[in-house]
Amino acid sequence: MGTVTDRVTEEALSLPADARLGLVEKLLSSLNLPIDEEIDRQWAEEAERRVAQVEAGEAKLIPGEEVFSKIRSRYGR
């Protein structure tokens, strides 16, 4: 039997994506990291810019499995 961390991780990974996202947000907020509203604003703008590029057909999309396959090939995992 694994550690508590292993068991919690396994349980968390079995959650639906929206529940995992909520859990991540709660865990990050529990760290009380400093918040930089300017950086948050810039990241939000960048995300919106990228979404607009995808929606306009201006971005070249690469399937995730292809990306991960290249990473595994390069780093031997």
N, C-alpha and C positions, 0 to 999 in steps of 0.2 A: 504494500500500500504506500502511496506517495505522501509527500508532505502536504500540509494544509494548503500551501501556495499552489502545488500541483493540482490538487482537487478543485480548488476555487477556479483556477485557470481552465481546467477541463470543463467545469460547469458553465463558466462564462462563454467559452467558445461554442457551446451547444445552444446558446440563446440566439433568437432571431437578430438580424442585423440592427434593427432599430433599438432593441433592448441593449445590445452590446454598445451601441453609440451612446445611449443614455448612461450606461455604466461607466464608459470612458470619461464622459463629461463629469460625472460625480467624482470619480477618482482624481481627475486632474484638478478639479476645484478644491478637493480636500488637501492638496499640496500647498495651498495658499501661495502660489507663485505670483510674482509681481505681474501686474497687468499693464501693458503699454497700449493704450487705445489707438495711438497712431499706427503702430504695427498691425494691430487687429484690423483697422480700417484699410490699410494697404493690402493685406492678405485678402480681405473681402472683395476689394476692387479687382485684384488679380484673378480671383476665382470667377467673378462675373465676366471679366474679359475673356477668360478661357472658355466659359460656357457659351458666350456669344460667338466665339470662333468656331466651336463645334457645331452650334446650331446653324451657322452660316455656311458650313461646309468648307471652312478655310483651314481647319486643323487636320493633320494626317493622324488618324487613329490607328493604334497598334493593339491587337488583342492581348489581353493580360497574359495568357499562357505563352504567347510568343516572347513577350518581355521577360517573363520569369525563366523561360527555357534558355534565353541568351545569358541571363545572369548566372544560372546554374552551370552553363557551359564555361563561362569565363572564370567563375570562382570555385568550380569543382564541387558543387553541392547538389 
